[in-house]
């Protein structure tokens, strides 16, 4: 592999690696350094998995779909996308957009008196909805993913060829992610 073919380097987040990564990005404008956070990467996976638990639980029960639509004014929690990556994050976005509606739904008398509230899975989903840490982890996932999803949509568009702007857009996405994640 030639030097010109390397576009990303992933290293530990130690200060010396961070300094080296920043120097490399200054010298090679098309190179991206990404820190590897052992504890944060599983967080994204767990957050996506928990979001999927919520949507799967609700959408596999017609009574709960009706209850959701009552509290969300007909809004859904799932948005299809061209890629599984994007679908996962768009679903997290829909969950976040409907946070208030979901909390109202799971604290309502209809939910509390339902057969679903008394089940183990129902309790698990209710606990996720009421967990402030879960909602914070959704926001962190979205901060890192939405700029990339925007670039993916631009590249996937038939409006103009991607080659003319992809590097500039990736650089913008990188900077936006760094700013949103407080310079990580």
Secondary structure, DSSP 8 states (H G I E B T S, - for coil): --GGG--EEEE---HHHHHHHHHHHHH-TT-EEEE--HHHHHHHHHHHHHHHHHHHHHHT-HHHHHHHHHHHTT--S----SSHHHHHHHHHHHHHHTHHHHHHHHHSHHHHTSTGGGSHHHHHHHHHHH-HHHHHHHHHHHHHHHHHHHHHHHHH-SSS-GGGTHHHHHHHHHHHHHHHTTT-
